């Protein structure tokens, strides 16, 4: 009887470990998908000046930058067309497309 309890506990422990690992992998994959493309390489914090310089190097003009939490909100013009971007100040990546725009 004692041997049966040890075996049962071992099976449960292994099952819980596998399920926990699978859940962790799913979370990591989901988190990776939410990251936007690299805007400033390095995956480290960036400053407003770095963002402004990069935009101007890439041909953007009339650059206006505001702070929105961890993001820099950018309004600018490129090739005569207005555009908006959101750049994560902690990673230098563009905000992932959440399809939450109003159009």
C-alpha positions in Angstrom: 0.0 0.0 0.0 2.8 2.4 0.8 4.5 1.6 -2.5 1.2 2.4 -4.3 1.0 5.9 -2.6 4.6 6.7 -3.6 4.0 5.7 -7.2 0.8 7.7 -7.3 2.5 10.8 -5.9 5.3 10.4 -8.4 2.9 10.2 -11.3 1.0 13.3 -10.1 4.2 15.2 -9.6 5.4 14.4 -13.1 2.1 15.3 -14.6 2.0 18.7 -12.8 5.6 19.4 -14.0 4.7 18.7 -17.6 1.6 20.8 -17.5 3.4 23.7 -15.8 6.2 23.6 -18.4 3.7 23.5 -21.3 1.8 26.5 -19.8 5.1 28.4 -19.4 6.1 27.7 -23.1 2.7 29.0 -24.2 3.1 32.2 -22.2 6.6 32.8 -23.5 5.4 32.3 -27.1 2.5 34.7 -26.6 4.7 37.3 -25.0 7.1 37.1 -28.0 4.3 37.6 -30.5 3.2 40.8 -28.7 6.5 42.4 -29.3 6.6 44.7 -32.3 9.4 45.0 -34.8 12.8 46.5 -33.8 12.9 50.3 -34.3 16.2 50.9 -32.5 18.3 47.8 -32.2 19.5 46.6 -28.8 16.3 45.7 -26.8 17.3 48.3 -24.2 15.9 51.6 -23.0 15.9 54.4 -25.5 15.6 58.2 -25.1 13.4 60.7 -26.8 16.5 62.1 -28.6 17.4 58.6 -29.9 13.9 58.2 -31.3 13.9 61.7 -32.9 17.3 61.1 -34.5 16.3 57.7 -35.9 13.1 59.1 -37.3 15.0 62.0 -39.0 17.6 59.5 -40.4 14.8 57.5 -41.8 13.3 60.5 -43.6 10.6 61.6 -41.3 9.9 65.4 -40.8 7.7 67.5 -38.5 8.4 65.0 -35.8 6.3 65.4 -32.6 6.9 63.1 -29.7 4.8 62.7 -26.6 5.2 60.3 -23.7 2.4 57.8 -23.1 3.4 55.6 -20.2 6.2 53.4 -21.4 5.7 54.4 -25.0 6.8 57.4 -27.0 3.9 58.5 -29.2 5.1 59.9 -32.5 3.3 62.0 -35.1 5.4 62.8 -38.2 5.4 63.1 -42.0 7.3 61.0 -44.5 7.0 61.4 -48.3 4.2 63.9 -47.7 2.1 61.3 -45.8 1.3 61.8 -42.1 2.0 58.8 -39.9 1.8 57.7 -36.3 4.1 55.3 -34.4 4.4 54.1 -30.8 7.8 53.1 -29.6 8.5 51.2 -26.4 10.9 53.3 -24.4 12.2 50.2 -22.6 13.1 48.1 -25.6 13.3 50.4 -28.7 10.6 48.3 -30.4 7.5 49.5 -32.2 4.3 48.7 -30.4 2.7 45.5 -31.7 -0.4 46.0 -33.8 -3.3 45.4 -31.4 -5.9 46.3 -34.1 -7.4 48.8 -31.6 -7.6 51.8 -34.0 -10.9 53.5 -34.6 -11.2 53.1 -38.4 
